């Protein structure tokens, strides 16, 4: 039953960057129904930086490095408070244990098919069991036990004007289409070979597109980017190739992605941030199923070898796997060929024509 007065709501979703963007449509559904409802989100540190400025939400940061001591500190911070509802949006062992330190009457979690790590011991109510849906739709259904229908999916990622201004300064508005490449996932086995990125990038340049390389400050991202640049055709002075790896902030990244016409990336946080900003995504999928965790708005431009991976590594078609099965085996991304990437690029180019 829907509450007649705005309930106090706590959401628990610590990570990761892509996954927290999936929570935004749920936040907006709750906010439309109860504009004045007190809303608190227990979140990871990097994820809070991405979402800082989200209207009407109090962020409480939990640093996983603090372990049990940090959980106790969280409980002390909630002294004297008791939420009407806790939405337990994460099923990892750490998140499940952390939820026990959050005082709440109703504790809503996942259906049994999505539960793991003793998730069921920490909740007293479950969302409907709907197999075969995208991660975002599963998270979005957390409004249903509160008596709310799903609202239209919107993200409204908070990006300040100064971040957009910085992004506009990185390359001119000269009419060139832009292919952004964010080559690294936090899961190394989802990553594609640098020379394959380079081949698709060279193809895009041959079609008159600008290429922009994006990524964080890790050694892997720098090494991968350098390998891509080394494998590309020689870049002449003034050539439309731009290396921005390690140069942006978490607030500037969405603004950069919004300026691109297409992002090429494995299953990663930038994939979902780009989708939230309205940018088309060429997702590279073999280790994960794009229908479950690909770009939510449009998977037409993905290179999808998930079924091939299921048959090669697990001996059965993707349709026979438990929904959400990851196939993170050494070499699995080699199933995605350069021709797959170019064909996906050309599908998008035709759509933009």
QUISULVEN-V141467 format. One record per run of one state. SS is the DSSP state (a for helix, b for strand, c for the rest). FROM is the first residue (numbers start at 1). LEN is the number of residues. Records with the same first field share a line. If there is no record, write none. Layout:
SS: FROM-LEN ; FROM-LEN
This chain:
c: 1-8 ; 13-4 ; 34-5 ; 44-1 ; 52-6 ; 62-2 ; 78-5 ; 89-4 ; 100-4 ; 110-9 ; 123-2 ; 127-8 ; 147-14 ; 169-9 ; 183-5 ; 191-3 ; 207-3 ; 215-4 ; 232-9 ; 244-6 ; 260-2 ; 267-2 ; 277-3 ; 286-4 ; 294-9 ; 305-1 ; 315-3 ; 321-11 ; 336-2 ; 353-1
b: 9-4 ; 39-5 ; 58-4 ; 83-6 ; 104-6 ; 125-2 ; 178-5 ; 210-5 ; 241-3 ; 262-5 ; 280-6 ; 303-2
a: 17-17 ; 45-7 ; 64-14 ; 93-7 ; 119-4 ; 135-12 ; 161-8 ; 188-3 ; 194-13 ; 219-13 ; 250-10 ; 269-8 ; 290-4 ; 306-9 ; 318-3 ; 332-4 ; 338-15
